[in-house]
Every structure is written in structure tokens, then in C-alpha cells.
Amino acid sequence: MSGGSSSGAAHRKKKSTAKKREEPGRKSSSDNNKSTSSEVSGRGERERTKWRKRKRERELKKAEEMLEQKKKLAEEEAAKRKLENQKKEVKKNSDETEKILASAELAQKATETMINDYRASKNMIRYQLSSHSNEIIQTQHLEKSHLTAVSDRIRQSEVQLLRLEAELTKTKQIREDFIRDSAQNWFVQFWKWLY
């Protein structure tokens, strides 16, 4: 009985020793699995980080392209507004020049009429002088008043002509600016884009 009991105990002891020997192997296998899982997890995280980075780069590039496009559109709009303003300014100056030219023409005609009237008056005065010596003083005053009126009209015409010359110079400068602007690259590109 005691022999059987000691034999069973010895068998259990052997089993226990075998289990202990197996345990380190199991533990090592478990550690290997954990290590492999950790590596896979780390690799996946790196891939996700790369993907997020690429996505951010794409978004940044897209945002930069949109910003550049908006900037280009803003520049084109500014060029368009500038061109429209120049057209309006040229038209305005052209209209003003036409008015001044018309006014100067009227003034010139009026001056010519005054000169003709003066000549007629002078001829009449000469006739009166030859006919009526007693009216010399009166005719001198009359001639002086005519001369003063004519001089005033001539001065007015000169002022108007000077003003016209200044306006023509200004219009010429605007036209030259417009032609110079039209020769620039942005202007040419803008017209290509517009049409």
C-alpha cells in the first residue's frame, strides 16, 4: 500500500517537474506573440501617420492652389476695373475736349465777327472823320471802346485756347498711358482671358 502511494507521489512529482519545464517555453512563445503584435501595431501606426501626412500635404497643396487662383482672379478683376476706369476717364476727357473745342470755335467765330464789326466801324469812323471834323473826339471814344471790346474778346479767346491746349496735353498723356498699359503682359493676358 505504502509502495503504491510512494510510486504515485513520485509520478506526480515528475509530472509537476515536466510542467515547470514546459512553462518557460510557453511564456517565451507568449512573449514572441506580444512582440509580433506590437510590431504589427507599430507598423500600422506608422502607415496611418504617413497616410495622414500625405493627406495633409494634399490638402495644403489644394488650399495653396485655391489661394493662388483667388489671387489671380483678384488681379484680373483689378486689371479689369483699372481698364474700365481708364476708358471712363478717356471718354470723360474726350467729351470735355469736344466741349472746349466747340466753345473755342464759337469764341473764334465771335472774335472774327467782332473784328469784322470793328473794321466796319473803323471804316465808318474814317468816313465820318472825313465828313464831320467836329465829331473827332466822339469818334475817338467810340473807336477806343470798340478796341477795348475786341481786346477783351481776344484775351478771352486766348485764355480758352490755352485751356484747350492744356486739356489736349492731358488727353494725349492719358492716351499714351493707355497705349503703354496695353503693351504690358498682364494687359495682353487679361484681354486673352476676357475674349
C-alpha positions as CSV (number, residue, x, y, z in Angstrom):
1,M,0.0,0.0,0.0
2,S,2.8,2.3,1.0
3,G,4.8,1.3,-2.0
4,G,1.9,2.2,-4.3
5,S,1.4,5.5,-2.5
6,S,5.1,6.5,-2.8
7,S,5.0,5.4,-6.5
8,G,2.0,7.7,-7.2
9,A,3.8,10.6,-5.4
10,A,6.9,10.1,-7.5
11,H,4.8,10.1,-10.7
12,R,3.0,13.4,-9.7
13,K,6.4,15.0,-8.9
14,K,7.7,14.0,-12.3
15,K,4.6,15.5,-14.0
16,S,5.0,18.7,-12.0
17,T,8.7,19.0,-13.0
18,A,7.7,18.4,-16.6
19,K,5.1,21.2,-16.4
20,K,7.6,23.6,-14.9
21,R,10.0,22.8,-17.7
22,E,7.2,23.4,-20.3
23,E,6.1,26.7,-18.7
24,P,9.2,28.8,-19.7
25,G,8.7,27.6,-23.3
26,R,5.0,28.7,-23.2
27,K,6.0,32.0,-21.6
28,S,8.6,32.6,-24.3
29,S,6.0,31.8,-27.0
30,S,3.5,34.3,-25.4
31,D,6.2,37.0,-25.3
32,N,7.0,36.3,-29.0
33,N,3.3,36.8,-29.9
34,K,3.1,40.0,-27.9
35,S,6.3,41.3,-29.6
36,T,4.9,40.4,-33.1
37,S,1.6,42.0,-32.3
38,S,3.4,45.2,-31.0
39,E,5.4,45.3,-34.2
40,V,2.3,44.9,-36.4
41,S,0.6,47.6,-34.4
42,G,3.6,50.0,-34.6
43,R,3.8,49.4,-38.4
44,G,0.1,50.1,-38.8
45,E,0.5,53.3,-36.8
46,R,3.4,54.4,-39.0
47,E,1.4,53.7,-42.1
48,R,-1.5,55.7,-40.7
49,T,0.9,58.6,-39.8
50,K,2.3,58.5,-43.4
51,W,-1.2,58.5,-44.8
52,R,-2.3,61.4,-42.6
53,K,0.8,63.3,-43.6
54,R,0.2,62.7,-47.3
55,K,-3.4,63.8,-46.8
56,R,-2.4,67.0,-45.0
57,E,0.1,67.7,-47.8
58,R,-2.6,67.2,-50.5
59,E,-5.0,69.4,-48.5
60,L,-2.3,72.1,-48.1
61,K,-1.4,71.9,-51.9
62,K,-5.1,72.2,-52.7
63,A,-5.5,75.2,-50.4
64,E,-2.5,76.8,-51.9
65,E,-3.8,76.3,-55.4
66,M,-7.2,77.7,-54.4
67,L,-5.4,80.7,-52.8
68,E,-3.3,81.2,-56.0
69,Q,-6.5,81.0,-58.1
70,K,-8.3,83.6,-56.0
71,K,-5.2,85.8,-56.1
72,K,-5.1,85.5,-59.9
73,L,-8.9,86.3,-60.2
74,A,-8.5,89.3,-57.9
75,E,-5.6,90.6,-60.0
76,E,-7.7,90.1,-63.2
77,E,-10.6,91.9,-61.6
78,A,-8.3,94.8,-60.5
79,A,-6.9,95.0,-64.1
80,K,-10.5,94.9,-65.5
81,R,-11.6,97.7,-63.1
82,K,-8.5,99.7,-64.0
83,L,-9.2,99.4,-67.7
84,E,-12.8,100.4,-67.2
85,N,-11.8,103.4,-65.2
86,Q,-9.2,104.4,-67.8
87,K,-11.9,104.1,-70.5
88,K,-14.3,106.2,-68.5
89,E,-11.5,108.8,-67.9
90,V,-10.6,108.9,-71.6
91,K,-14.3,109.3,-72.6
92,K,-14.8,112.0,-69.9
93,N,-11.7,113.9,-71.1
94,S,-12.7,113.4,-74.7
95,D,-16.2,114.8,-74.0
96,E,-14.7,117.8,-72.1
97,T,-12.2,118.4,-75.0
98,E,-15.1,118.3,-77.5
99,K,-17.0,120.9,-75.4
100,I,-13.9,123.1,-75.1
101,L,-13.3,122.8,-78.9
102,A,-16.9,123.7,-79.6
103,S,-16.6,126.6,-77.1
104,A,-13.3,127.8,-78.7
105,E,-14.8,127.6,-82.2
106,L,-17.7,129.7,-81.1
107,A,-15.3,132.2,-79.4
108,Q,-13.2,132.3,-82.5
109,K,-16.3,133.0,-84.7
110,A,-17.5,135.6,-82.3
111,T,-14.0,137.2,-82.3
112,E,-14.0,137.2,-86.1
113,T,-17.4,138.8,-86.1
114,M,-16.1,141.4,-83.6
115,I,-13.1,142.1,-85.8
116,N,-15.3,142.4,-88.9
117,D,-17.6,144.7,-86.9
118,Y,-14.5,146.7,-85.8
119,R,-13.3,147.0,-89.3
120,A,-16.7,148.1,-90.5
121,S,-16.8,150.6,-87.6
122,K,-13.3,151.8,-88.3
123,N,-14.2,152.4,-92.0
124,M,-17.4,154.2,-90.9
125,I,-15.4,156.3,-88.5
126,R,-12.9,157.2,-91.2
127,Y,-15.8,158.2,-93.4
128,Q,-17.3,160.2,-90.5
129,L,-13.9,161.9,-89.8
130,S,-13.6,162.9,-93.5
131,S,-17.2,164.1,-93.4
132,H,-17.6,165.6,-89.9
133,S,-14.5,167.1,-88.4
134,N,-16.5,168.3,-85.4
135,E,-17.2,164.7,-84.3
136,I,-13.5,163.7,-84.0
137,I,-13.5,163.4,-80.2
138,Q,-16.7,161.4,-80.1
139,T,-15.4,159.0,-82.8
140,Q,-12.1,158.6,-80.9
141,H,-14.0,157.4,-77.8
142,L,-16.1,155.1,-80.0
143,E,-13.1,153.6,-81.6
144,K,-11.4,153.2,-78.2
145,S,-14.5,151.3,-76.8
146,H,-14.5,149.1,-79.8
147,L,-10.8,148.4,-79.5
148,T,-11.3,147.6,-75.8
149,A,-14.2,145.2,-76.5
150,V,-12.2,143.5,-79.2
151,S,-9.1,143.2,-77.0
152,D,-11.3,141.7,-74.2
153,R,-12.7,139.2,-76.6
154,I,-9.3,138.3,-78.0
155,R,-7.9,137.8,-74.4
156,Q,-10.9,135.6,-73.6
157,S,-10.2,133.6,-76.8
158,E,-6.5,133.3,-75.8
159,V,-7.4,132.0,-72.4
160,Q,-9.9,129.5,-73.8
161,L,-7.2,128.4,-76.3
162,L,-4.7,127.9,-73.6
163,R,-7.2,125.9,-71.6
164,L,-7.9,123.8,-74.7
165,E,-4.2,123.2,-75.2
166,A,-3.8,122.0,-71.6
167,E,-6.7,119.6,-71.9
168,L,-5.3,118.3,-75.2
169,T,-2.0,117.7,-73.5
170,K,-3.8,115.9,-70.6
171,T,-5.8,113.7,-73.1
172,K,-2.6,112.9,-75.0
173,Q,-0.9,111.8,-71.8
174,I,-3.9,109.6,-70.8
175,R,-3.8,108.0,-74.3
176,E,-0.1,107.3,-74.1
177,D,-0.6,105.7,-70.6
178,F,-3.4,103.6,-72.0
179,I,-1.2,102.5,-75.0
180,R,1.7,101.8,-72.7
181,D,-0.5,99.7,-70.4
182,S,-2.0,97.9,-73.3
183,A,1.6,96.8,-74.3
184,Q,2.2,95.1,-70.9
185,N,2.0,91.4,-70.4
186,W,-0.7,91.4,-67.7
187,F,-2.9,93.5,-70.0
188,V,-2.4,91.2,-73.0
189,Q,-3.1,88.1,-70.8
190,F,-6.1,89.8,-69.4
191,W,-7.6,90.5,-72.9
192,K,-6.8,86.9,-73.9
193,W,-8.6,85.7,-70.8
194,L,-11.5,88.2,-71.4
195,Y,-12.1,87.1,-75.1
